[in-house]
């Protein structure tokens, strides 16, 4: 995993558990945009879309829904999914 992917992965995990919100994530992504550009990501909003995709995949792959049936995790995932869907519609 390269540095850009590491940034995306860490932000995804922190958002998933509510450690950071969308504004915090955007700041982190903006501060690491050079690493993300190497991944072909153009701006912090494209990066956030990738974070949301990763978050949903992390949730599925690790079976967090079985280990953490916490409503906060589900609410965060619902927000993430809606953002990705709306982002695709506007593209």
Secondary structure, DSSP 8 states (H G I E B T S, - for coil): --HHHHHHHHHHHHHHTTSS-HHHHHHHHHHTHHHHHTTT--SHHHHHHHHHHHHHHHHHHTTHHHH---HHHHHHHHHHHHHHHHHHHH-
